[in-house]
Amino acid sequence: MTDSSLACTLWQLQEGKSAFILATNKDINPILDARIQDLGLGIGEQIRCLCKGPFNGTIVIQVGDCIYSLDPSLAKQIQVIALG
């Protein structure tokens, strides 16, 4: 059972925090969903928010030993559960 107070979108995850990916939004474009999977952002994967750009800029995340910069519109489609 998950603590709903720790559930949020990837975009809402605070800088420096880690999380597990829970799901993507059910109405996400299948092409975007495939791209998310290609990046290694599958359900259960642990990620870390490294930083967010100013003025609604990109979010920089770490997945394993890879670092990605995601557009806010994509990050808002990924549901996560924050760790501690």
N, C-alpha and C positions, 0 to 999 in steps of 0.2 A: 504494500500500500504506500502511495506517495503522499507527501505533505504538499497540499495544494498551494501553501504560501511560498513554496520554493519553485513552483512551476511558472514558467514565463516563456516568452519567445526568445530566440537567440538575440534579437535586437535589444531586448530589455535586460539581458544579462550584464551585470556590472563589470567594469574593467578589473582584470586580475582574478576574476572568479572562474571556477571550473563548473562543468555541468555534463550531464548525460543527455543525449538526444532521445526524445520520447517519440516524436512523430513529425510529419509534415502536415500542413493543413490539407484537409480532404479535397478541397476545391483547387488545389495547385495544378498548374499546367503540367501535363505529363513530361514534357520536354525539360522543364525546370526540375522536376522531381528526379528524372534520370541524371541530370547534371549534378544535383546534390549527391546522389549515390556515387557518381564517378569521382567526386572529390573526397570520398571516404566518409561522408557525413551520414552514415546509416544509423538506424535505430540502435541504441545501446552504446554508440561510440562516445568516448569522453572527449570533450573539447575544452578549450580555455580561451576566454576573451582577453586579448592582449591590450587592445586599445580601440577607441572609436574616434573617427575624424570629427572635427568641429562642423557645425552647421549642417547636421544630418548627413555627414560624410560616411565613408565606408566603415565597416567594423572589421578589425583584424583579429583572426582567430588562429589557434594552433590545434592541429589534429595530429597526434603522434609527433613525428618529426617534421611535419609540413606546416607551413604558414600560408594562410589565405586571406585575401581581402574581399569581403562580400558587400554588395549593394544593400542598403537598408530594406528595400522591397523584398529581396530574397531572404534576408535574415529574419524578417517578420513572418515568414512562412514556415519557419522551423521551431517546433515546440521543444523545450528543454526542461530539465529538472536540475536546479542548482545544487551544488554540493556544499553542505555546511554553511 
